[in-house]
Amino acid sequence: MNSPAQPPRQASVVQILAHPDDDLYFVNPDLQRAVEARHPIASVYLTAAEADGRNIDTRDQTRGTVPPDYSGYMAARQNGLRAAYAVMATGERDSPWSRDVVEFSAGVLAERSTLLAAPHIQLYFLGVRMVDAAHGFSPDVPPSRLATLWSGRSPVAPTLVAEDSPLQQVQELSSESLLLCLVEMMRYFRPTVVWTMDPDPQHTAWDKAKGPSSSDHQDHTATAQFALEAVDRYQRAGGVPPLVEHYRGYANKLWPSNLTETAYAEKKRLIDVYGGADGHPCTHRHCGDRQLGDGADIRRYGWSTASRYAPGTGWLRLQPDGRLAAYAVMGGRVAVWTESVPGGPEWVGPLFLQGAGLLPALTVAPDRQGSVHLVGLRRTSGPGGTADVEVVRAWLRGEESSPWEVVGNPQGYTGDWQRCREVGVPAAVTDPAGRLHVFVRNFGFGLSARRETDEGWSNWEDLGGAGLQDAPSAVLTSTGRIEVYAPTRQGASRWKQDAVYGPFSHDSGLLVPTQDTWRPGGGITPLQTGRSRMSLFYREEESGEIREHRQQPGPGGWPAEAESLGGAGGTGPVAALRRLGEGHDAIVLARRNAAGGVGVAVLANDRRRGVPLWEESRFLTVGAPSLAADCQGRVVTAVVGIDGRLRVRRQREPFAESGFADWTTV
């Protein structure tokens, strides 16, 4: 670790999106919470989003007879977006905006909209348009759009000017000029978090000749790639590394939904404002996106708000020297916070490890020698819009870290970057001999594994499975055997070793085919709660309620039903820690709550209990919380705030039922 700690910062959000409804569909309710907290928000929309230029409900069978009005429809979407932001910030859709033109140092002009009642909210429209015969261009004109600009197939792309915009000048943007604008915005706003879309979305079909059919809009994908490059350039120019969150797009509709009815109703209310379907008198023909109308439910992809890189909960760890250490990815680099002395309360950090290009997915796996393995995904852009995504590993021994080592990609043998780019978030664990095992979801939505041996890394092994959500979890049991759990579309899969160091077998006992059984709406956290049994903690689909699926004693079967632990609302996995000691045996849970903060509960590790009391905090967090016991046995809860700062809360006494002291911000 050779980079010094950065000075504390106030929370600041920069969103880099393709269309003026991406944040309403895919980022909310996180955006709503940031607006409510009055954090500065700068949202930039790269495309004109002109579609077919007809501001008429797509279900209207006569709409094809209406001539396209591209600048009018562009204006309609921007007007709807301003109204939705105004409702979020003030409760009034007609709260006024100022609109002006800003010029970036690259010579690029953009329209800026500033909400007068909340001037810390600004929207920027760059307006890259689609060029092809279907959008009014001559067949002689080479097609272009945001994706071809990123790939280099188009040297420049023209912009579209929205009707009634103060910006009246059509421009030609290159990928370089677009990137310079994004970097300049980051230098000005100094974001603590950057929100954008999925750079490597999953496929819905595969054709040997044509390759994969993407689940997402190509504008979303290109936007995410521009955002990643801009973040990298910003840091290389001296910018403080921000947190980066990639939101899943249209793929949401392919998986169990993770928003409660209340959270989705809040999201839909704002989408209806955007679409002019909120019942207000529309006195302007371009008052909102009428293509959408009241049909938000039809699309289904708004039913979830999910990270492309599912966060883990094992990133707070006790070191051999008795100090706790916390790990996170910020701006493609690993940040580390460490207690100044064992037991705290002071911390130092973040300090940054060598190496860049990491996606926000990090697994921390300790070994018997006191070192930790950091396992993540590294993404490197290549020529022609290609990308190289690979699993990487670094050792951290005290204050010394090894260079990042390439573990590879289970699809690497194909030589096809489009298959390799879909590799899932890694899970990792060391066996009793200290050898590392790595597990990832593969291109076929099954599980692949690679392990260290005396001769080096083994080959990738396909462990089977189907329909896996991208959130595997691995655990070393007290018997020395490794078990792996992953949620599926309709339940979960389990892999286990029948002997220490042995091969893995796929256990289908968790796959319950009936409709009314448990359906995880995200990651599963396994925790050993008995001599030979596990408990699985997860969020129930739609309710977000925390559930425990507890393995039965004896043969180790699984019941069809799971126990409710309350705590409905929020997204992301549940952190779980067992505290077993003289006179007590309890489980501490932590999860991100509906307000974007964190909730903590303590429950007895037996069947004689009711729904626990969740103690809630409301400050905004990113990712998932983590739990660990300090050198004195006190449980510590850790989260990373939207301001990029670590927050910790420690029990007052070293037993599970002890209350927690106040939060400390590092």
N, C-alpha and C positions, 0 to 999 in steps of 0.2 A: 504494500500500500504506500503510494508515494504522493498522492494528491492531498493537499490540506483541506480541512473542513471549510465549508462555505459559510458566509454570514447568514443569519436568519433572514427570512423573506416573508412578506405578506402573500397570501394566496392570490394567484392571478391565473385565469383560464384563457387559453387560446384554443379555439376549435378550428380545424381545417377540414372542410366538408365539401362534397360535390354539389349538392342540391339544397335549396331552401326549404327543406322539410326533413332532412336527414337527422338533424338534432332532435326534432319532435318525435320521430319514429324510433330512433335507435339509441340516443343518449338519454333522453328523459326516462325516469324522473331525476337522474343525477343533475341535469342542467337546471331543473326547477329548484332543487335544493341549493345549488350555487347562487341562483338568482335571489332566493329568499335570504341567503346569508350575506347578500350585497357584495359578493366578490367581483372584482373587475372581470368582465367577459368580453373578449374580442372574437367574433366569429367571422371567418372568411369562407366564401362560397366560390368555388373555382369555375363552375360552368354557368352558362346561361339558363340551363334547365328548360329549354324551350319546347321539348317533346315534339308533338305534331302541331303545336300552335293553336289548338282549339280549346278554349276555356269552357268546355261543356262536359257534363258528366259522361264518363266513359261507358256508362250503361245506356246512354241515349242512342237509339238505333239510327237517328237522323243526323248525328253529328258529322258524319262523313260528307254531308252536302254543304257544310259550312266551310268557307275558305279559311286557310290558316292565317293567324296573326301572331307571328313569333314574338315580336317585341311586346305585344299586348299580353300574351300569356306569361311572358317573363315578368312583366310588371305585376300581374295578378298574383303570382307566387310570392314575389317580394312583399306586396301589400299584405297578403295573408300572414307571412312570417312576422312582419312588424306588429301586426295585431296580436299574434300569439305571444310574442315577447312582452308586449305592453300588458297583456293580461297577467302573465307570470310576475311581472315586476310591480304593477300598480292595481291590477284588478279591473282596469278599464281598457277595452280594446281600442278605443279612439284616443288614448293618451298620445299627445303629439310627438313627432320626431323632427329633428333637423336633418336635412340631406345635403351633402356637399360632395365635392370631388377632391380626392387626395392624389398627389403625385409622388410615387416612390422614386428613389434615387436612380433606379434603372430606367426612368422615363415612362414607366407604366402608370396609367391613370385607373382609378377605381372609384366607384360610388361608395360613400360612407354614410350610414344612417346611425344617428345618435338619439337615444331616447331621452327627451328633455327632462323628464321627471326622475330619471336614473342615468345620468350621463356616463356612468362607468360601463354601460352596456352599449357596444358598438357592433354594427354589422357591416361587412365589406363585401362588395360584389365585383368579381373580375370578369365574368361573362364569357368564358370560352365556349364557342358554339359548335354545333355539329355541322359538318360540311359534307353533303352528299346530295344525290339527285332527289331523294325523298324530302329534303329540306330546302328545296327551291334553287339548288345550284345546278349549273350545267353539267352534263355527264363528262365534259372535258376537264372539269376541275378535280384535281386529286382529292379524294376523301380525307377528312381529318377530324379529329376530336381529341379530348383530353388524353385518352389512352395512346393514340398514335403520337401525340406530342411527347409523352413520357418515353415511349419505346424508341423514338428517333425516326419513326417512319414518316413523320411530318416535321419539317424544320420549323414551321410556324403554324399557328392556327388563328383565325380571325375571331374577334369578339362580337357580341350582339349588344345593342343598347336597348335598355328597357324603355317602354313608353313613359313619358313624363319624367325621365331621369334627368338630373342636372348634368350628368355626363352624356355628351352628345357625340363624342368622337369614337368611331370604330378603330380598333387597333389590331395589330398582329403581334401575338405573343409567342415567344420561343420558350422552350422548357427552362432555359437558363434565366430568362427575364422573370418567369413565374417563380422560380426558386429564389431569386434575389428579393422579390417582394415578400415572400414568406419569411425569409431570414430577417429582413428589415423589421417586419412586424414583431418577431420574437425579440429582437434587440430593443424595441421600443416598449413592449409590454412585459418583458422579462417573466415569461410564464413559469409557474410552479408545476403546472400540469398542462399537457397538450392532449386534446381529445380528437380522434380521427377514426377512420374506418379500417376494415380488415384488408391487409395487403395480400393475403394468400387464402382466399375463401375456398371452402370445400366444393367438390364437384357433385353434380347430381346424376351425371351419366358419363360414360367413357367410350370413346370410339377410337379404335386402334389407328386409324388414318388421321382423324381430325383432332384427337386429343380429348381433354375433359370439357364437359359443359359446366360452366360455373354456376354456382347457386346465387351469385350476387351480381349486381350491376357493374359493368366494366368501369363506369365513372367512379364508383366507390373505391374500386381496387386501385385505379391510377392515382386517385387523391391520396390514399394511404401511402403510396410509394413516394409521391412528392413530399408528403409530410415527414416521412422518415429521413429523406435526404436533407430536408430543410433543418430538422432538429440536429442532425449530424454536423452540418455546416455551421450552424449557430454555436455549437459547443466548441468546434475547432477554432472559431473566431473569439473564444473566451467567454461564451455564455455559460451561465450556471446550468448544469444538467437538470432538465425537468423530468417529472414523471410523465410517462406516455401511456395512454389507454387506447386500445383499439377495440371498437365496438363491432360486434357481429351484425351483419346486415340482413339480407333476405333469408339467409340460412336459419334465422330464428324460427321460421314457420316449420322447419323440418324436425324440431326437437320439442320436448315438453316445455310448456310455457312456465316462466319463473316469476311472473308478476301477479300479485293478488288482484282480486276484482277491484278493490279500492284504488290501487296504484294504476291499474290499466284505465279505470274510469277517469282518473286525473289526467293521464296521458291523452286519452281520446278526446276529452273536453278541449284541450289545446289544439289537437289536430282538427277538430270541428271548427274552431275559430279560424285556423289557417285555411280551411276549405270553404269558409263562408257558410257552414252548415250549423251555426250556433243560434240561428233564429233572429239575428240582428237585421234591421232594415238595410239592404244593400243598395246604396244610391249611386254606386260607381260600377260600371260594367266589369271592372277588374279589381273587385274588392277582395277576392280570395281565389284559391285554386279550386275552381268548380269541377275540374276533371275528377277530383277526389270526392267532392260532395260529402255525403254522410256515410261513405263506404269504407271507412277505415277498418272495420271488422273483417271485411272480405279478404283483405290482404294478409291478415294473421301475423305478419312478421313484427307488428307492433306489440304483440302480446308478451314479449320478453325484452329485457335489457340485459345483454350478456357480453362479457369480454371474450374476444377471440382467443386470448391467452388466459385460460382459467387460472385464477390465483390460487396459490397454496397457503397452508396454515402452519407450516413447519419451519418458518424462517427466523424464529427466536430460539437461540441455543445456548446452553451452558458450556463454557470452555473448560479445559483441564485446570486452568489457573483460578477457577472459581468465579470468573466474570461472565456475565451474559453478553452475547453479541447478537445484533439484529442485522439482517441482510435484505436489500431490495435492489431492483434494477431501476436506475434513473438515467434517462437519455442514452440507453444502450450500454451503460457501465454499471458495475456492481458497487453499490454504496454500503459501507459497513459502519454501524454505531456500536460502541463497546462501553460497558461500565468502566468508570475510572478506577474503582477498586471493587473487589468482590462484595456483592450485596448493595452496591450503590450508596447514595441515591444519584450521584453525578454520573453523566455519560460524556463521551467524546465522539465526535463525528458530525456529519458523515465524512469518512475517508473513502477514496475511490481506488479500486483495483485497476491494474493495467488491463488494457483490452477494451474494445468497443464493438458496436454492431449487435449487441444482444437484444433480443426481443424481451418484452416484460413477462418472462416466465422463468422462474428460478426455483430449483429444488436444492435444499440443503441437507446433506446426508453425513452425519458424523461417523467416524470409525473408531476402532478400539484403541488406537494410538493417540486419540485426542485431536486429530486433524478433522477438518470437514471437507467434503467434496461439494463443490458448487457445480450444478449441472443445469445448463440452459440451452437456448436456441440462439444461434448466430445467423443473421441474414446479411448476405452480401449481394448488392445489385450488380448485374452483369450487362453485357452489351445487348441492345435490341429489346430492352425491357425484361430480360431474364433475371432470375434471382437464384442464388445458392443458399439453401437453408439446411443447416446441419446441427446435430447435437454436439455440444462441447462441454468439457469438464476442466475445472481448475481445482488444485488442492490449496487449502489455506491452513498453514501450520503456525499458530501464533500470529505474529505480525508479518510473516513471510508467505507469499503466494506464488504458486507455480505459473508458468505461461499456460494459456488456454490450449487444451489438447482436443483434437477432433475425434469425437466418438463415431460420427458418421450419420448415416440416414438409412433406414431400412429399405428405401427405394433406390438407394445409390447405385445398385447393380444395373438398373434400367438405363442410366445415363440420361433420363428424362427429367429436366428441371421442373416441369409442370406437375409431375408426380411427387417429386421430392419436396416441393414447396408446401405440401399439405401435412407434413409431419406434425404430430401432436405435441402437446406440452409434456415434457418428460417427468416421470416419477423415478426416484432413485433411493436405494437402500444398500447398506453394506451387510454382508453375511457374517457369521461368527469368526471367520478367518480375516475379516477386514476387506474382502474383495467387493468391489462395487458392482451392483446390478442396475441397469437402466431399462425403463419400460416406456414405450410411446405408442399412441394410437397411430396406425399405419394408413396407407392410402385406401385400403379396403375396409376401413372402419373396424378392424380387429386390433389385436395387441401384438407388438413386436418387442423383443428383449435382446439385450446384449450384456455380457458379463465379463469381468476381468478373470483371467486365469494366470497360471504360472508362466505361460508362454506369451501373455499379452491379451488383447481383446479377442473374445470369441467372435464367430460370425453372428450376424443378426438371425434371430430365430422367430418364426411366426408362431405365436402361441394360440392362434385361433380367436374365436369370438366374432360377433357381428353387431353392427349398429351401435358402436360405442360412442357415447358422448366424450368430448375431449377433456377428461379430468380423471386420469387414473391415480390411485394412491397405493403405495407399497409400505408394508410394515414387517419388521422382524419380530416374531413372536418369542416368548420366553423359552420355547423349546428349540430355538435356533433355526426354525423354518421361516421362509418368506411367504407372505400372502399378498396378493394384489387384487384390488377392487376397482371396478369402473362402472359408472352408470351407463345404461343403454336407453334406447327409446322407450322401453316398456318395463324397466326394472334395473337389474344389475348383473354383472358377471364377476366371477371370482376365479382366481388362479392360485394354486397352492402347491407347495412341495410336500410330498409324502415322507421324505427323508431329508435330513440336513445335507445341503449341497446337491440335492437331487434335482431331477427335471421337474418341470411344472405341468400340472394337469389342470384342465379347465373344468370347473365345477358348475354345473348348470342348476344347482339347487336353489339359486337366488332368482332364477327366471320363472316368475309366476305368471302364467299366461292369461288369467282372468282379468277383466276390465277393472274391477273394484279393488285390486290390491295396490301395493305401494309403487309409486312412480317418482323417482328422484327428479327434481327440477334443477339439477346441477351436480356438483361434486359430492363424493362420499368420503367421510372421514372414519377410518377404522380405528378402534381402540380396544386393546385387550382388557376385558373387564372380569375375567375369571381365569382359573388355571389353564383351561383349554377352550375358552370361548371368546368370541369377539362381539363387540357392539358396533353397529354402523350408524353414524349420525349424518343426517342429510336434510334437505328442504323438500317438503312435499310439493309436487307440481301444483301450480296456480295459487295455493294458499300461502306458500312460503313458510309454512309452519315447520318447526324443527321436530324431527321424528327420530326415534331410536329403533333400529331393527336388531334385536338381540338374539344371538345364537343360543339355541337350546342346549342344556347340559347333556351329558351322555354321548350319543353318537354325533352330536353337533349339527343337527338339522336346523332349519330356519322356519319360523312361523310365517303364515300368510299375511298377518297383520303386524303393523309397527305401532309403537307407543307414542302418543302425542306428548311433546314437551313444551307446547305453546310457542311464544316468540315469533308469531306470524309476521310476514313482511320483510322486505330487504332482499338482497341477492348475494350470491357467493357462498362458499363452503363454510362449514362450522368447525371451529377449533375446539379440540377436546383433549383434556388432560386428567388422568386418574391420580389421586393422591391417597395412598394407602399407608396408614401408620397405626400406632398404638391407639386403639379406641375409636378410630374413624376410617371410613372407606368411602370416598366421595369422588364425584366427577365434576370438573369445572368446564363450562362451555362458554364460548364467545362467538358472536356472529355479528355481521353488519346488519343494522336494523333499517326499518322503513324510512327513517329520517336521514339515512346516510351516515349515521354514527355507529356506535358499537354497543351491544348489549351483552351482559355477563350473567350467568346463572350457575348455581351450585346445587347438585342433587345427590342424594344418597345412592350408592351403588348396590341397590337391591330392588326388589319388587314392591316394597312397602313405601310407596311415595306417590305424591300427586304431581301436578304440573308445577314446575319450579317457578320462583319469582325471578323475573328478568330485571336487572338493574341497568337502565338505559342512559347513554350519553348521546348528545345531539351534534357535536362538532363533526364536520364532514371528513370522511376517510376515503382512501383509495385502496383497492384490493381487498384482502381479507385479514382479520386479526390473527395473532399468534399467541400461544400460551407456553410458558416454561416455568420451572421452579428455579429459584435462585440458590445461591450457596447455602442459605439458611433454611431452605425448604419452603419459602414463601412463593406463592404463585404470582407471576407477573403477566399482565396482559399488555400486549404491544400492538399498536396500529400505526400506519403512516397517514398523516393528514393530507388534505388536498393542497396544503401549503408546502408539501415535501418534507415536513418535519416529523420526527419520531415522537410518539406519545406513549408513555408507559404508566401503568397503574399497578401497585404492589400491595399484596396482603399485609395487614399489620402484624400478624402472627403466623408462624409456620404450621398451620393446620388448615384443612380444606374449608371449614366453616367460618374461618376468620373473615371479617369484613375487609374491604379494600380501602386504602388511602386515596387521596385525590390524584387526579391525572397530573403527570409532569410532562412538560413539553421540552424536548431536547433541542 
